[in-house]
Amino acid sequence: MEKTIRYGVGSVSRAIQGQKVLQRNGFRAFVHRASGKAAGGCGHTLWVTVENEFRRAQVERLLSAAGIRFTVQAGDGV
């Protein structure tokens, strides 16, 4: 069963950069604007659909390798 993980990022440009990196690697990723400022971010989140913990770990490695700092938003997880 697929789950959507929300990652808080520091800026909209970082969210878009992360989206592109993930989409190039076969992930479904979308940038969303939150109502109000997200904790540790600019109010934009990166939503990524994953099938399991292994795929989630891949997402987080790709974001880290691209230099994108992120936080997992509360209430999400596989």
For each residue, the residues with C-beta under 8 A, 3 or more apart:
1: 51
2: 49 50 51
3: 49 50 76 77 78
4: 47 48 49 50 76
5: 47 48 49 50 56 59 72 76 77 78
6: 32 45 46 47 72 73 76
7: 18 45 46 47 48 63 70 71 72 73
8: 38 39 40 41 45 70 71 72 73
9: 14 15 18 41 42 44 45 46 68 69 70
10: 14 40 41 42 69
11: 14 15 41 42 44
12: 15 16 31 42 44
13: 16 17
14: 9 10 11 17 18 68 69
15: 9 11 12 18 19 31 44 45 46
16: 12 13 19 20 31
17: 13 14 20 21 66 68
18: 7 9 14 15 21 22 29 46 63 66 68 70
19: 15 16 22 23 29 30 31 46
20: 16 17 23 24
21: 17 18 24 25 62 63 66 68
22: 18 19 25 27 29 46 48 59 62 63
23: 19 20 26 27 28 29
24: 20 21
25: 21 22 58 62
26: 23
27: 22 23 48 49 50 55 58 59
28: 23 48 49
29: 18 19 22 23 46 47 48 49
30: 19 46 47 48
31: 12 15 16 19 44 45 46 47
32: 6 44 45 46 47
33: 43 44
34: 37 38 43 44 45
35: 43
36: 43
37: 34 41 42 43
38: 8 34 41 42 43 44 45 73
39: 8 71
40: 8 10 71
41: 8 9 10 11 37 38 44 45 71
42: 9 10 11 12 37 38
43: 33 34 35 36 37 38
44: 9 11 12 15 31 32 33 34 38 41
45: 6 7 8 9 15 31 32 34 38 41 73
46: 6 7 9 15 18 19 22 29 30 31 32 70
47: 4 5 6 7 29 30 31 32
48: 4 5 7 22 27 28 29 30 59
49: 2 3 4 5 27 28 29
50: 2 3 4 5 27 55 56 59 78
51: 1 2 55
52: 55 56 78
53: 56 57 78
54: 57 58
55: 27 50 51 52 58 59
56: 5 50 52 53 59 60 78
57: 53 54 60 61
58: 25 27 54 55 61 62
59: 5 22 27 48 50 55 56 62 63
60: 56 57 63 64 70
61: 57 58 64 65
62: 21 22 25 58 59 65 66
63: 7 18 21 22 59 60 66 68 70
64: 60 61 67 68
65: 61 62
66: 17 18 21 62 63
67: 64
68: 9 14 17 18 21 63 64
69: 9 10 14
70: 7 8 9 18 46 60 63
71: 7 8 39 40 41
72: 5 6 7 8 76 77
73: 6 7 8 38 45 76
74:
75:
76: 3 4 5 6 72 73
77: 3 5 72
78: 3 5 50 52 53 56
